Amino acid sequence: TTPVYLGLSNETGNPHLGQMNFVDNQVNPRTGTIRGRAVFDNADGSFTPGLYARLKLVGSGTYSAVLINDEAVGT
């Protein structure tokens, strides 16, 4: 799983560690965004609906890969 670091607007840095559990495989052509979902422990109830937060996603370095168009894959 991929780590995600979260910081609330009243906090310094990104002190909360979570994990990505979903990343979509399509870019929205209108917004240029990719949907994703991260899960964070909220045992103390710090995270409530409507809060603003900063997220830091950790990616990988560059590597060689082969991309295959979805239409080319049969079932």
Biopython code that builds the backbone (N, CA, C, O; Angstrom):
import numpy as np
from Bio.PDB.StructureBuilder import StructureBuilder

atoms = [
    (1, "THR", "N", (0.836, -1.189, 0.000)),
    (1, "THR", "CA", (0.000, 0.000, 0.000)),
    (1, "THR", "C", (0.877, 1.248, 0.000)),
    (1, "THR", "O", (2.034, 1.213, 0.419)),
    (2, "THR", "N", (0.313, 2.326, -0.469)),
    (2, "THR", "CA", (1.050, 3.578, -0.599)),
    (2, "THR", "C", (0.724, 4.510, 0.557)),
    (2, "THR", "O", (-0.449, 4.759, 0.834)),
    (3, "PRO", "N", (1.743, 5.032, 1.239)),
    (3, "PRO", "CA", (1.467, 5.950, 2.348)),
    (3, "PRO", "C", (0.981, 7.313, 1.858)),
    (3, "PRO", "O", (1.366, 7.779, 0.786)),
    (4, "VAL", "N", (0.130, 7.936, 2.666)),
    (4, "VAL", "CA", (-0.390, 9.279, 2.412)),
    (4, "VAL", "C", (-0.264, 10.047, 3.717)),
    (4, "VAL", "O", (-0.608, 9.532, 4.781)),
    (5, "TYR", "N", (0.226, 11.275, 3.638)),
    (5, "TYR", "CA", (0.388, 12.101, 4.831)),
    (5, "TYR", "C", (-0.621, 13.240, 4.780)),
    (5, "TYR", "O", (-0.770, 13.890, 3.746)),
    (6, "LEU", "N", (-1.317, 13.487, 5.891)),
    (6, "LEU", "CA", (-2.383, 14.481, 5.947)),
    (6, "LEU", "C", (-2.102, 15.491, 7.036)),
    (6, "LEU", "O", (-1.642, 15.140, 8.123)),
    (7, "GLY", "N", (-2.382, 16.750, 6.738)),
    (7, "GLY", "CA", (-2.301, 17.818, 7.730)),
    (7, "GLY", "C", (-3.547, 18.673, 7.657)),
    (7, "GLY", "O", (-3.958, 19.082, 6.571)),
    (8, "LEU", "N", (-4.152, 18.945, 8.795)),
    (8, "LEU", "CA", (-5.313, 19.827, 8.846)),
    (8, "LEU", "C", (-4.855, 21.272, 8.748)),
    (8, "LEU", "O", (-3.680, 21.566, 8.963)),
    (9, "SER", "N", (-5.772, 22.175, 8.425)),
    (9, "SER", "CA", (-5.402, 23.572, 8.195)),
    (9, "SER", "C", (-4.805, 24.241, 9.431)),
    (9, "SER", "O", (-4.069, 25.220, 9.302)),
    (10, "ASN", "N", (-5.107, 23.730, 10.626)),
    (10, "ASN", "CA", (-4.565, 24.332, 11.851)),
    (10, "ASN", "C", (-3.308, 23.616, 12.346)),
    (10, "ASN", "O", (-2.850, 23.881, 13.457)),
    (11, "GLU", "N", (-2.748, 22.721, 11.543)),
    (11, "GLU", "CA", (-1.563, 21.958, 11.943)),
    (11, "GLU", "C", (-0.373, 22.331, 11.067)),
    (11, "GLU", "O", (-0.536, 22.789, 9.935)),
    (12, "THR", "N", (0.813, 22.131, 11.604)),
    (12, "THR", "CA", (2.042, 22.333, 10.855)),
    (12, "THR", "C", (2.469, 20.997, 10.266)),
    (12, "THR", "O", (2.474, 19.980, 10.959)),
    (13, "GLY", "N", (2.825, 21.001, 8.998)),
    (13, "GLY", "CA", (3.254, 19.765, 8.360)),
    (13, "GLY", "C", (2.085, 18.839, 8.081)),
    (13, "GLY", "O", (0.929, 19.260, 8.036)),
    (14, "ASN", "N", (2.412, 17.574, 7.895)),
    (14, "ASN", "CA", (1.423, 16.534, 7.606)),
    (14, "ASN", "C", (1.616, 15.381, 8.595)),
    (14, "ASN", "O", (2.184, 14.351, 8.232)),
    (15, "PRO", "N", (1.150, 15.542, 9.846)),
    (15, "PRO", "CA", (1.482, 14.576, 10.887)),
    (15, "PRO", "C", (0.679, 13.274, 10.882)),
    (15, "PRO", "O", (1.031, 12.345, 11.609)),
    (16, "HIS", "N", (-0.386, 13.178, 10.088)),
    (16, "HIS", "CA", (-1.244, 11.988, 10.125)),
    (16, "HIS", "C", (-0.902, 11.062, 8.958)),
    (16, "HIS", "O", (-0.868, 11.492, 7.805)),
    (17, "LEU", "N", (-0.651, 9.795, 9.264)),
    (17, "LEU", "CA", (-0.293, 8.804, 8.247)),
    (17, "LEU", "C", (-1.513, 7.965, 7.900)),
    (17, "LEU", "O", (-2.196, 7.446, 8.782)),
    (18, "GLY", "N", (-1.777, 7.838, 6.605)),
    (18, "GLY", "CA", (-2.846, 6.974, 6.116)),
    (18, "GLY", "C", (-2.330, 6.131, 4.967)),
    (18, "GLY", "O", (-1.138, 6.147, 4.659)),
    (19, "GLN", "N", (-3.230, 5.395, 4.334)),
    (19, "GLN", "CA", (-2.864, 4.518, 3.228)),
    (19, "GLN", "C", (-3.828, 4.722, 2.068)),
    (19, "GLN", "O", (-5.037, 4.824, 2.273)),
    (20, "MET", "N", (-3.300, 4.779, 0.860)),
    (20, "MET", "CA", (-4.155, 4.801, -0.332)),
    (20, "MET", "C", (-4.790, 3.425, -0.465)),
    (20, "MET", "O", (-4.103, 2.411, -0.338)),
    (21, "ASN", "N", (-6.108, 3.380, -0.722)),
    (21, "ASN", "CA", (-6.716, 2.075, -0.966)),
    (21, "ASN", "C", (-7.423, 2.013, -2.314)),
    (21, "ASN", "O", (-7.983, 0.975, -2.667)),
    (22, "PHE", "N", (-7.406, 3.115, -3.078)),
    (22, "PHE", "CA", (-7.976, 3.102, -4.424)),
    (22, "PHE", "C", (-7.384, 4.256, -5.225)),
    (22, "PHE", "O", (-7.284, 5.380, -4.732)),
    (23, "VAL", "N", (-6.996, 3.972, -6.452)),
    (23, "VAL", "CA", (-6.601, 5.006, -7.411)),
    (23, "VAL", "C", (-7.244, 4.623, -8.738)),
    (23, "VAL", "O", (-7.027, 3.521, -9.243)),
    (24, "ASP", "N", (-8.034, 5.533, -9.302)),
    (24, "ASP", "CA", (-8.709, 5.268, -10.569)),
    (24, "ASP", "C", (-7.680, 5.159, -11.684)),
    (24, "ASP", "O", (-6.537, 5.588, -11.530)),
    (25, "ASN", "N", (-8.092, 4.587, -12.799)),
    (25, "ASN", "CA", (-7.156, 4.423, -13.915)),
    (25, "ASN", "C", (-7.464, 5.366, -15.076)),
    (25, "ASN", "O", (-6.965, 5.173, -16.184)),
    (26, "GLN", "N", (-8.292, 6.393, -14.820)),
    (26, "GLN", "CA", (-8.626, 7.337, -15.879)),
    (26, "GLN", "C", (-8.448, 8.769, -15.391)),
    (26, "GLN", "O", (-8.737, 9.091, -14.239)),
    (27, "VAL", "N", (-7.969, 9.614, -16.288)),
    (27, "VAL", "CA", (-7.863, 11.045, -16.009)),
    (27, "VAL", "C", (-9.139, 11.709, -16.512)),
    (27, "VAL", "O", (-9.567, 11.456, -17.639)),
    (28, "ASN", "N", (-9.746, 12.550, -15.691)),
    (28, "ASN", "CA", (-10.912, 13.316, -16.114)),
    (28, "ASN", "C", (-10.421, 14.382, -17.092)),
    (28, "ASN", "O", (-9.673, 15.273, -16.691)),
    (29, "PRO", "N", (-10.820, 14.317, -18.361)),
    (29, "PRO", "CA", (-10.292, 15.267, -19.346)),
    (29, "PRO", "C", (-10.731, 16.711, -19.085)),
    (29, "PRO", "O", (-10.048, 17.642, -19.513)),
    (30, "ARG", "N", (-11.839, 16.912, -18.404)),
    (30, "ARG", "CA", (-12.324, 18.267, -18.127)),
    (30, "ARG", "C", (-11.524, 18.932, -17.009)),
    (30, "ARG", "O", (-11.213, 20.120, -17.085)),
    (31, "THR", "N", (-11.189, 18.153, -15.959)),
    (31, "THR", "CA", (-10.507, 18.734, -14.797)),
    (31, "THR", "C", (-9.026, 18.382, -14.721)),
    (31, "THR", "O", (-8.273, 19.044, -14.007)),
    (32, "GLY", "N", (-8.594, 17.340, -15.452)),
    (32, "GLY", "CA", (-7.205, 16.903, -15.385)),
    (32, "GLY", "C", (-6.871, 16.175, -14.094)),
    (32, "GLY", "O", (-5.704, 16.098, -13.708)),
    (33, "THR", "N", (-7.895, 15.633, -13.416)),
    (33, "THR", "CA", (-7.675, 14.968, -12.133)),
    (33, "THR", "C", (-7.893, 13.462, -12.236)),
    (33, "THR", "O", (-8.550, 12.973, -13.155)),
    (34, "ILE", "N", (-7.328, 12.742, -11.278)),
    (34, "ILE", "CA", (-7.529, 11.306, -11.130)),
    (34, "ILE", "C", (-8.137, 11.081, -9.756)),
    (34, "ILE", "O", (-7.633, 11.605, -8.762)),
    (35, "ARG", "N", (-9.209, 10.313, -9.687)),
    (35, "ARG", "CA", (-9.859, 10.042, -8.401)),
    (35, "ARG", "C", (-9.053, 9.030, -7.600)),
    (35, "ARG", "O", (-8.469, 8.098, -8.153)),
    (36, "GLY", "N", (-9.032, 9.230, -6.302)),
    (36, "GLY", "CA", (-8.361, 8.308, -5.403)),
    (36, "GLY", "C", (-9.021, 8.347, -4.042)),
    (36, "GLY", "O", (-9.804, 9.249, -3.746)),
    (37, "ARG", "N", (-8.700, 7.355, -3.208)),
    (37, "ARG", "CA", (-9.255, 7.304, -1.854)),
    (37, "ARG", "C", (-8.152, 6.857, -0.895)),
    (37, "ARG", "O", (-7.422, 5.904, -1.165)),
    (38, "ALA", "N", (-8.050, 7.559, 0.216)),
    (38, "ALA", "CA", (-7.083, 7.214, 1.261)),
    (38, "ALA", "C", (-7.844, 6.954, 2.557)),
    (38, "ALA", "O", (-8.905, 7.533, 2.789)),
    (39, "VAL", "N", (-7.300, 6.087, 3.394)),
    (39, "VAL", "CA", (-7.924, 5.724, 4.663)),
    (39, "VAL", "C", (-7.005, 6.159, 5.798)),
    (39, "VAL", "O", (-5.807, 5.877, 5.785)),
    (40, "PHE", "N", (-7.583, 6.849, 6.781)),
    (40, "PHE", "CA", (-6.849, 7.327, 7.949)),
    (40, "PHE", "C", (-7.556, 6.859, 9.210)),
    (40, "PHE", "O", (-8.785, 6.797, 9.244)),
    (41, "ASP", "N", (-6.794, 6.528, 10.247)),
    (41, "ASP", "CA", (-7.369, 6.218, 11.549)),
    (41, "ASP", "C", (-7.956, 7.505, 12.130)),
    (41, "ASP", "O", (-7.314, 8.554, 12.095)),
    (42, "ASN", "N", (-9.168, 7.422, 12.658)),
    (42, "ASN", "CA", (-9.824, 8.602, 13.228)),
    (42, "ASN", "C", (-10.408, 8.255, 14.596)),
    (42, "ASN", "O", (-11.535, 8.635, 14.912)),
    (43, "ALA", "N", (-9.635, 7.535, 15.400)),
    (43, "ALA", "CA", (-10.117, 7.072, 16.705)),
    (43, "ALA", "C", (-10.521, 8.221, 17.622)),
    (43, "ALA", "O", (-11.451, 8.075, 18.415)),
    (44, "ASP", "N", (-9.842, 9.356, 17.527)),
    (44, "ASP", "CA", (-10.165, 10.480, 18.423)),
    (44, "ASP", "C", (-11.186, 11.445, 17.822)),
    (44, "ASP", "O", (-11.526, 12.446, 18.452)),
    (45, "GLY", "N", (-11.679, 11.163, 16.614)),
    (45, "GLY", "CA", (-12.705, 11.999, 15.999)),
    (45, "GLY", "C", (-12.215, 13.341, 15.487)),
    (45, "GLY", "O", (-13.014, 14.263, 15.324)),
    (46, "SER", "N", (-10.920, 13.471, 15.229)),
    (46, "SER", "CA", (-10.355, 14.743, 14.746)),
    (46, "SER", "C", (-10.849, 15.116, 13.356)),
    (46, "SER", "O", (-10.988, 16.297, 13.038)),
    (47, "PHE", "N", (-11.110, 14.117, 12.534)),
    (47, "PHE", "CA", (-11.521, 14.367, 11.158)),
    (47, "PHE", "C", (-13.040, 14.355, 11.083)),
    (47, "PHE", "O", (-13.674, 13.324, 11.308)),
    (48, "THR", "N", (-13.615, 15.503, 10.766)),
    (48, "THR", "CA", (-15.065, 15.627, 10.649)),
    (48, "THR", "C", (-15.400, 16.188, 9.268)),
    (48, "THR", "O", (-14.554, 16.830, 8.647)),
    (49, "PRO", "N", (-16.614, 15.959, 8.781)),
    (49, "PRO", "CA", (-16.985, 16.467, 7.459)),
    (49, "PRO", "C", (-16.821, 17.985, 7.363)),
    (49, "PRO", "O", (-17.137, 18.715, 8.303)),
    (50, "GLY", "N", (-16.327, 18.444, 6.223)),
    (50, "GLY", "CA", (-16.193, 19.873, 5.965)),
    (50, "GLY", "C", (-14.838, 20.464, 6.284)),
    (50, "GLY", "O", (-14.614, 21.646, 6.023)),
    (51, "LEU", "N", (-13.921, 19.678, 6.843)),
    (51, "LEU", "CA", (-12.587, 20.200, 7.152)),
    (51, "LEU", "C", (-11.742, 20.298, 5.885)),
    (51, "LEU", "O", (-11.914, 19.514, 4.951)),
    (52, "TYR", "N", (-10.838, 21.257, 5.863)),
    (52, "TYR", "CA", (-9.849, 21.362, 4.791)),
    (52, "TYR", "C", (-8.564, 20.706, 5.268)),
    (52, "TYR", "O", (-8.192, 20.813, 6.437)),
    (53, "ALA", "N", (-7.885, 20.019, 4.340)),
    (53, "ALA", "CA", (-6.654, 19.327, 4.699)),
    (53, "ALA", "C", (-5.676, 19.380, 3.530)),
    (53, "ALA", "O", (-6.062, 19.597, 2.381)),
    (54, "ARG", "N", (-4.398, 19.174, 3.855)),
    (54, "ARG", "CA", (-3.351, 19.023, 2.850)),
    (54, "ARG", "C", (-2.985, 17.544, 2.803)),
    (54, "ARG", "O", (-2.903, 16.886, 3.840)),
    (55, "LEU", "N", (-2.769, 17.029, 1.611)),
    (55, "LEU", "CA", (-2.333, 15.647, 1.457)),
    (55, "LEU", "C", (-0.993, 15.617, 0.742)),
    (55, "LEU", "O", (-0.751, 16.383, -0.191)),
    (56, "LYS", "N", (-0.140, 14.733, 1.189)),
    (56, "LYS", "CA", (1.134, 14.508, 0.515)),
    (56, "LYS", "C", (1.153, 13.043, 0.094)),
    (56, "LYS", "O", (1.125, 12.142, 0.932)),
    (57, "LEU", "N", (1.200, 12.820, -1.219)),
    (57, "LEU", "CA", (1.238, 11.467, -1.760)),
    (57, "LEU", "C", (2.668, 11.135, -2.125)),
    (57, "LEU", "O", (3.360, 11.953, -2.732)),
    (58, "VAL", "N", (3.113, 9.964, -1.770)),
    (58, "VAL", "CA", (4.473, 9.532, -2.065)),
    (58, "VAL", "C", (4.433, 8.696, -3.339)),
    (58, "VAL", "O", (3.746, 7.677, -3.395)),
    (59, "GLY", "N", (5.160, 9.123, -4.350)),
    (59, "GLY", "CA", (5.191, 8.400, -5.618)),
    (59, "GLY", "C", (6.482, 7.615, -5.762)),
    (59, "GLY", "O", (7.310, 7.570, -4.852)),
    (60, "SER", "N", (6.630, 7.011, -6.897)),
    (60, "SER", "CA", (7.851, 6.253, -7.171)),
    (60, "SER", "C", (8.727, 7.051, -8.126)),
    (60, "SER", "O", (8.297, 8.049, -8.704)),
    (61, "GLY", "N", (9.935, 6.600, -8.273)),
    (61, "GLY", "CA", (10.820, 7.192, -9.258)),
    (61, "GLY", "C", (10.407, 6.757, -10.656)),
    (61, "GLY", "O", (9.502, 5.937, -10.813)),
    (62, "THR", "N", (11.061, 7.295, -11.659)),
    (62, "THR", "CA", (10.731, 6.902, -13.030)),
    (62, "THR", "C", (11.225, 5.488, -13.303)),
    (62, "THR", "O", (12.236, 5.046, -12.759)),
    (63, "TYR", "N", (10.491, 4.798, -14.152)),
    (63, "TYR", "CA", (10.876, 3.451, -14.545)),
    (63, "TYR", "C", (10.286, 3.157, -15.918)),
    (63, "TYR", "O", (9.318, 3.790, -16.338)),
    (64, "SER", "N", (10.879, 2.192, -16.610)),
    (64, "SER", "CA", (10.383, 1.807, -17.929)),
    (64, "SER", "C", (9.132, 0.963, -17.772)),
    (64, "SER", "O", (9.057, 0.108, -16.889)),
    (65, "ALA", "N", (8.146, 1.206, -18.634)),
    (65, "ALA", "CA", (6.906, 0.434, -18.587)),
    (65, "ALA", "C", (6.307, 0.383, -19.983)),
    (65, "ALA", "O", (6.586, 1.231, -20.830)),
    (66, "VAL", "N", (5.486, -0.617, -20.200)),
    (66, "VAL", "CA", (4.750, -0.745, -21.447)),
    (66, "VAL", "C", (3.290, -0.476, -21.136)),
    (66, "VAL", "O", (2.714, -1.120, -20.259)),
    (67, "LEU", "N", (2.679, 0.475, -21.851)),
    (67, "LEU", "CA", (1.268, 0.786, -21.672)),
    (67, "LEU", "C", (0.482, 0.163, -22.812)),
    (67, "LEU", "O", (0.844, 0.297, -23.981)),
    (68, "ILE", "N", (-0.603, -0.523, -22.453)),
    (68, "ILE", "CA", (-1.448, -1.189, -23.442)),
    (68, "ILE", "C", (-2.833, -0.573, -23.375)),
    (68, "ILE", "O", (-3.420, -0.472, -22.298)),
    (69, "ASN", "N", (-3.355, -0.163, -24.518)),
    (69, "ASN", "CA", (-4.684, 0.417, -24.590)),
    (69, "ASN", "C", (-5.723, -0.608, -24.141)),
    (69, "ASN", "O", (-5.603, -1.789, -24.469)),
    (70, "ASP", "N", (-6.746, -0.171, -23.391)),
    (70, "ASP", "CA", (-7.787, -1.070, -22.889)),
    (70, "ASP", "C", (-8.459, -1.854, -24.012)),
    (70, "ASP", "O", (-8.796, -3.024, -23.828)),
    (71, "GLU", "N", (-8.660, -1.227, -25.176)),
    (71, "GLU", "CA", (-9.325, -1.912, -26.284)),
    (71, "GLU", "C", (-8.508, -3.090, -26.811)),
    (71, "GLU", "O", (-9.065, -3.981, -27.452)),
    (72, "ALA", "N", (-7.215, -3.112, -26.556)),
    (72, "ALA", "CA", (-6.366, -4.188, -27.053)),
    (72, "ALA", "C", (-6.401, -5.421, -26.161)),
    (72, "ALA", "O", (-5.881, -6.470, -26.540)),
    (73, "VAL", "N", (-7.004, -5.312, -24.985)),
    (73, "VAL", "CA", (-7.035, -6.432, -24.042)),
    (73, "VAL", "C", (-8.353, -7.170, -24.204)),
    (73, "VAL", "O", (-9.420, -6.573, -24.059)),
    (74, "GLY", "N", (-8.291, -8.467, -24.505)),
    (74, "GLY", "CA", (-9.493, -9.292, -24.620)),
    (74, "GLY", "C", (-9.804, -9.971, -23.301)),
    (74, "GLY", "O", (-8.953, -10.059, -22.415)),
    (75, "THR", "N", (-11.043, -10.455, -23.181)),
    (75, "THR", "CA", (-11.419, -11.146, -21.929)),
    (75, "THR", "C", (-11.415, -12.629, -22.111)),
    (75, "THR", "O", (-11.705, -13.367, -21.170)),
]
sb = StructureBuilder()
sb.init_structure("model")
sb.init_model(0)
sb.init_chain("A")
sb.init_seg("    ")
for serial, (resi, resn, name, xyz) in enumerate(atoms, 1):
    if name == "N":
        sb.init_residue(resn, " ", resi, " ")
    sb.init_atom(name, np.array(xyz, "f"), 0.0, 1.0, " ", f" {name:<3s}", serial, name[0])
structure = sb.get_structure()
